[in-house]
Amino acid sequence: MDKSTKPRILAAAALMIVFAALFSITVFAAETEGEAPPPALFGTFWSLLPPIIAIGLALITKEVYSSLFIGILVGAVFASDFSFEGTMNHVLEGGIVKVLSDSYNVGILVFLVILGTMVCLMNRAGGSAAFGRWASRKIHSRVGAQLATIALGVLIFIDDYFNCLTVGSVMRPVTDKHRISRAKLSYLIDATAAPVCIIAPISSWAAAVTGFVKGEDGFSLFINAIPYNFYALLTIVMMIGLAVMKVDYGPMAVHEKNAALKGDLFTTGASPYDNGSEHTEDSKGKVIDLLIPIICLIVFCVIGMIYTGGFFSGNDFVTAFSQSDASVGLALGSFFGLVVTIILYMVRRVLSFKKSMACLPEGFKAMVPAILILTFAWTLKSMTDSLGAGEFVKMSMKQSADSFMMFLPAIIFLVGCGLAFATGTSWGTFGILIPIVVDVFSATSHELMIISISACMAGAVCGDHCSPISDTTIMASAGAQCEHVNHVSTQLPYAITVAGISFLIYILAGFVQNPWICLPVGMILTIGFLFLMKIFQRQDA
């Protein structure tokens, strides 16, 4: 038997056993139970088991859809107290149908489809190819291409969804030209999405965080917490260090070696987003055929977000952002961006109206993998919500708050990492942990409250960054057009490295309570670690 297939056969056998066990239990329960009581496992550690199962299976089997569905199924079994009928109803009515009926989720899906259509339009018009040719004359190295990707990701700090897809669309031709693997591109996109948004005062993430701080000046706390957001800041240091020092380790090293030496951008051969939309239909395309649509998209999305926040009804710019609805704003902005793009190509006679309309189904097909994974991820989150995962974390945090006061920022960081990793949501983690932090520290230590709020944000972003079921991680895979499991497995060692350093620095911050001492120490540790990996890389070569 081939050694590579043995783990998959074992995993498949394990899945069959899980299915058999679950359904035997559900049938038995359906026969013995009458009226279904509230979930017996509500607010216990078992509420975190469904996402743990889904994530573990995805990493073992390298297959995302079935892994997520099994996690959903386990969650539904727990939520229905092992009732067969309740399980099926919960999967559909309380899960898939519910998340696809949510207006916020639908707005994100509309945004995804329109972005996919615009990417297809820019490719067919030759704008992406023209930009790639122009960039190849301006950017002469793999280091330069990576730094340009990082710079663009930092500049587009308004929203993480928008960041992922826009940076991917613009930089894919450039990174492909310089033989940078899609796994590395997806890491750079993901690492400049949530980690940058969480330290940007004007962003949808800042608005979310300030909304969870009750009884305090939320925006002021957010500003003061930025220097303490060690994970986000050290992630930027990590990216720049990886690019400039030309060092890679873990699975990413294999992908980068294959890309640089063989021109193989995917390594595993998996390219779920390759549906032919990359091919250029017209040679008349110029750089403006990519830049004008992207600029219009950025402008319209900003206008759309501040419109939903009441900017045109009298609110100031910052207030409008803090009250904005990112889902509606991005959907509105992308729609008007699409209209301008079609008109531009018709006026320039680059694409006819008929060819532009043909890009609509192509754009939708290009985003089907992301839409499927997002739908299953949202459904899995609804399972953990119905099992009271948030209540379990709240209770655990309050019990440990009094005993480990100085170590609490580091503990909060770990809890935020674990909760966001298991549930795939940063914002849900904010909503659970930030009110607890404010309640614990508001009457004791204001500085420790700021550090702990920042630790909560950093941990949530870290868990979100690592999690295969995070919508931002899924968007980064879509933006780079990279196989999702490849993206997750290659970026995990980098994210875990920064998380470990951040944890140590939060222990230091609990005692020192000065970011200008702690942050330089974290930067030194990050660069020192990369130097160490560089030495190992040379020895292996």
N, C-alpha and C positions, 0 to 999 in steps of 0.2 A: 504493500500500500504506500502511495506517495505520502511523505511526511507532511507536506503542505496541506493535503486534503484531510488528514486525520483529525485536526482540531475542529474542522467544519462539520465532519461527520458526528463527532462527539457533541458539538453544539446543537446540531439538528436533533440528535437523540434526546438531549436535555430538554429541548423545546417541546418535543412530543410528550415527554413525561409530564412537563408542566401543564400542557393542554389537558392531558388525560386526568391529572389530579384535580385541576381546577373544575373541569366540567363534571367529574364524578361528584365532587363536593357540592357543586351548584344544583345538580339534579336532586341529590339527597336533601339539601336545604329547602328546595322548592316544595318537596313533598311533606316536610315536617313543620315548616313555618307557616304561620298564618299571615297576619298583618305585619308588614315589615317595620321593625323599630328603627330608630336612628342608628347610623353605623356604629357598631361596637368598637371599631378601631379608630374612631374619630379622635384626633388630637394626640395620637400615639406615634411612636417611631415608625410603625407600619405604614403611616401615611406617606413616608418618603420612599417606600420600597418600589412602587411602580416606576418612577423615573430612574431609580438605581438599576432596576432590571433592564429597562429600555436602553440606557446608556451602556451598560455592561454588554448586552447582546450586540449592540451596534459595533462596539469596538472589537468583539470576538469574531462575529460573523462577517463584518464589513458590509452588512446589508441594513440600510436604515429603515425602510418602510415597514418591513415585518417586525423589526425590533421595537419600533415605536408603537405599532399596533398591539403587540403582546403586552407592552407596558400599560397601554390604555385598557386592555382587557383585564389585566390583574387589578388595576385601580377600580374598574367598574365592579369586579367581583367583590372587592373589599367594601366599596361604598354601598352595595346592595345587600350586604351581609350574606353573601354566597347564595343569592337567589338567582336562578337561571333567567327567569323573566325580567327581574330587576336589572340584571347585568346587561342584557340586550337593550333594554330601554335606556339605561344610563349611557351606554356606548353611543347610541344614536341621538336620543332626545336631549340628554344631559351633556353630551359630548360634541360629536361632529356637527349635528344640526344646530346646536346652540352657538358654537363658535363661528359657524358660517352665517348665522343670523345676526351676529354682533356687528353694529354699524362701523365701529372702529376697525375691526378685522377686515371687513369688506373694503373699506377705504384703502387699507394697506395692500390688499390684493389688486385693487384697481390701479394703484400706483405701480405695483410690480408689472402688471400687464402693459401699461402705457410705457414704462421704462424699457421693457423688452421690445416693444414696437419701435421706439425711438432708436434703440441700438441697431435693430434690423435696418431701419431707414438710413442711418448714418453709414452702415456697412455697405448697403446696396448703392448708395449715392457715391461711395468712394471717399467719404470724408475721413473715416477711420484709417484707411490705407494712406491717404494723403498726409494725415497727421503723423502716422508712423514713419513715412519717408522724411518729413520735415524734422521730426524729433531725432531720427537717426543721424541727421547732419549736425544737430545741436548737442545731443547726448551721445558721448563716445564710448561709454563703458558700462559694465553691469552695475558698478557702484553708483554712477550717475543716474541710471534708470531707477534704481531702488530709492535713492535720495529724492528724486523727483516725485516718485509715488508717495513717499512719506510727506513731502512738502505739500502736495495737493490734498492729501488726506487731512493734514492739520488745518489747511485753509478752509476746507468744507466742514465746518464744525457745527452746523445748525442742527442736523439730525442724523442719527446713525444709519437709518435706512437709506436716506438720500446719499449719505457719504459712501456707503458700500457700493451702490449701483453706479453712481456717477464716476467715482475714482476707477472702478473696474472698466467701465466703458471707455474712458479716456486713455488709461495707461496700458491696457491689454496689448495694443499694437506695439507700444514701445518696449514693454518687457519681453514680448515674444521675439522682437527683433534682436534683443541682446541675450536671448536664451536664458531667461529667468523662468524657473518652473512655475506652473500655475499654483502649486502649493505655496511657494514663497510669496507670490503675488497676493493670494488670498489671506496669508498671515499679515502682510503689510496693510492690506485693506481693513481687516478685522481689528488690528492693533491701533489704527488711526480712526476708528469709528467710535465705539463706546468710551475708550480711555481718553480720547480728545474731547468728546462731548461733555464728559463729566467734569472737566476742568474749564469749560467755556461758560462764562456768565450768561451769554445770550445764546441759549440753545433750548431745545425741547426738554432735555434732561435736567437742566437747571430749574426749569419751570416745575418739573415733576418733584424734584427734591424739596424745593421751597414750599410746595403745596402740602407736604407731609409734616412740616414743622409747625405745630400748634402752640400758641401762646408765646412765640418768640419771633424776632425779625428774621424770617427764613432766608431772605436774599443776603442779608449781612452775614449770617452764619455760613452760607454757601461760599461767599467770597473769602472769609477767614479760614475756611476749611481747605481751600485749594492747595496751599503749601504742604498740608499734611496728607494729601492724597497720593501716598507714596507709590501705589501700584500703577496708577495712570502715568505719573511723571517718570517712573523708572522704566515703564514699558517703552516710552519714547526714547529714553537713553539706550535701552536694549536694542531697539530697531536700528538706530543710527550706528551703534557699535557693531552690530552684525554686518551692516553694509560696508562701513569704512574699513573694518578690520578683516573683512572677507573670511569670516568664520561661520560655520554651520555645524550642528551636531544633532544626533538623534536621527529619526527618519527623514528629516528635512535635508540632511547632508546627502542622502541617497538621491533624492529628487533633484537637488541642485547639481550634483555630479552628472547625472544623466542628461539634464538640460544643457549644461555647459559643454560636455564632451560629445554627446550624441545628438543633441538637438531634440531630445525627447522631453517634451514639456509636461507629460502626464505620468510617466514612469509605469503606472499600473495599466495603462491603456484605457482606463475608464474616462470617458468624456461625455457625460449625460447631456450637456448643453450644446453639443455639436450637432446642429440640425441643418447645416448648409447655409445659415443666415450670415456667415462670415464672408461669403464670396461677394466680390464687387461686381455690380451689374453695369456700371457706367464709369468710363475712364475720365470723365469731365470733373470728377470730384476734386475739391480743393480743401485746404485746411479750414477755411471759413465754413465749410459744410459740416464740420464737427464743432468748431468753436461757437458759432452763432447759436445752434440748438442748445448746447450745454450752458452758455451764458443766459439764454432766455429761460431755460429750465431753472437755473439757480434763482434768477430774479423773480420769476413767477411763483416759485415755491416759497420764497421769503414773503412775497406779497400775500400769497394764500394763507400762510400761517398767521401773519399779523392781522389779516382780515378776520380770521376766525376768532382772534383774541380781542376784537373790537377796536382796532387801531383807527379805522375810518368812522368810528362812532364816538371818538373823543379820548380814548385811552392813549397814553404815551407808548413809545416803542417797546420799552422793557416790560411794561405791564401787559401789553398786547402779546408779547412772547410768552410771558408767564401764564397767561390765560388761554393760549392757543390750543387748537385741536390739531395735532400733527397729522392725523389720518385724513381729515377733510382738507386741510391746507395743502398737503402733498398731492392729494388726488386732484384738487383744483389746479394747482400749479403745473403739474405734469400734463394735464389735459390741454391747457393753453400753450404749453411748450410744444406739445405734439401738433397742434393746429398751426403754429408759427413755422414749425419745421416742414410740414407738408406744403404750405404756401411758399416758403423759401425755395424748396426744391422745384416746385412747379414754375416759379418765376425765373429761376436760373436754368430751367429746362434740363435739370440733372435727372429727375425722375418724373414720370407722368403721374397723373392722379390715380390711374388704374394700378400702376406698379406700387404706388404708395399704399393704396388700400390692400394690396396683396401682402404687405408687411404686417398687417393686423393679426391674421391667424399665425403667421410665422413668429411674431413677437410673443404671442400667447403660448405657442408650443415651446419656445425657448425657456419660458418661465414655469412650465408645468412641474419639473422636479422641485423647484423651490416652493411652489404653491402646495404641492402634496406634503412635503416635509413640514412646512409651516402649519398646515391644517392639522396634521397629526400632533405636532408639538403643542399647539394651542389646546387641542383636545386632552392631551396628557396633563397639561397644567390644570384644566378644569377638573380632572380626576383628583389631583392632589389638593385642590381647593375644597372639593366636596368631602375629602377625608380629614380636613383640618390641619394640614401641614403647618400653616402659619400659627395656629394656636399652640401646637407642640413646641415650636421654636420660641414663642413668647413666654411660655411657662418655664422652659429650660433657662432662658436668659434671665428672667427675674429671680430665679432661685440662686443663680451664680453671681448676681450683680453685687451683693454686699460683701462677698467673701474675697473677691479678686479685683478690688477697685483699681489699683495701678496697672494690673495686667488686663483690665477689661478692654482697652482698645484692640489689643492683639487677639483677645478671645472673640470680640465682635467681628473682627476681620475674618477669622476662621469660620465663624457661624455664617456670615454673609456669603463667603465663598461656597460653603456647603449648600446653603439654601438656594442660592442662585444657580449653582451647578445642577442641583436636583430638579428644580422647577423650571429652569431656562428663562427666568425673568429677573431683570435688575429692578424694575420699577416695583414689582410685587415685594421684593426684598426690602427696598426702601420703606414701603408702606408698613411693613411688619416691624422693622428694627428701629427706625428713626424715632417714632413716638416713645418706644421703650427707653432709648438713650436720653431723650429730652426729659422724660419723667424721672429717671435715675439721677441725672446730673444737674438739672436746672436749679436745685436748691443747695448744691454742694460746691461743685467746681465748674466754672464757666469754661475754662481752658480745656479741661478734660472732656467736657461736653462737645466742644469743637473737634477735638482729636477723635473722639468716638464716632461722631457723625461722619467725619471723613473716613474713618476705618470702615464704617458701614457702607459708604459709597464705594470705597476701594474694593472691599470684599465682594459686593454685589457685581461690580464690573468684572472682577477677576473670575468669579463663578460663571458669569454670563459669557466671558471670553473663552472659557474652557469648555462650556457645555455644548454637546452635539445637538441638543434640543432648543438652544437659544435662537430666537428669531434673527438676532444680529449675526450670529455665526452662520446661519443658513443664508442670509443675505450676502455675506462675504463670499461664500462658496458660489452663489449665483453671479455676483459681480465679477469674480475672477474666472467664472465658468470652469470651476474645479470640482472634481468628485468630492462630495461632502465628507465622506469618511477619511479621505486623504487629507483634506484640510484640517480636520479635527486631530488626527493622529500626529501630523507633522508639527502643529503649533503647540500641542500640549506641553512638550518639554520646555519650550521657551516661556510659556505662561507660568508653568509651575516654578521655574527658576526665579522669575520676578516675584511670584507670590511668596516663595520661601524667604527671599531677601526682605520683602515688605513686612512679613510677619516679625522678623528680628528687629526691624526698625520701629515697628509699633510697640514692641516691648520697651525699647529705648525711649520712645516718645512718651510713654506712660510715666516715666521717671523724670526725664529732662524737660519735657513740655516746651520745646523750642524747635520749630521746623528747620531753622537755619543751621542747626547742629546736626539734626537727624538726616535731612535730605542729602547733604554732601557725603555723609557716611554711606548711605544707600547707593549713591552714584559710584563711589569708590569700590564698594563690594560688587556692583554690577559689572563695571569695567574690568575689575580684577578677575572675576569669574570668566569673562570672555577671553582674557589673556591666557588663563589656565586651559580653556578649551582649545585655544589656538595652538598651544604647545602640544596637546594631545593629538590635534589634527595633523600637525607636522610629523609626529612620531608614527602615526598610522600610515601616512603617505610614504 
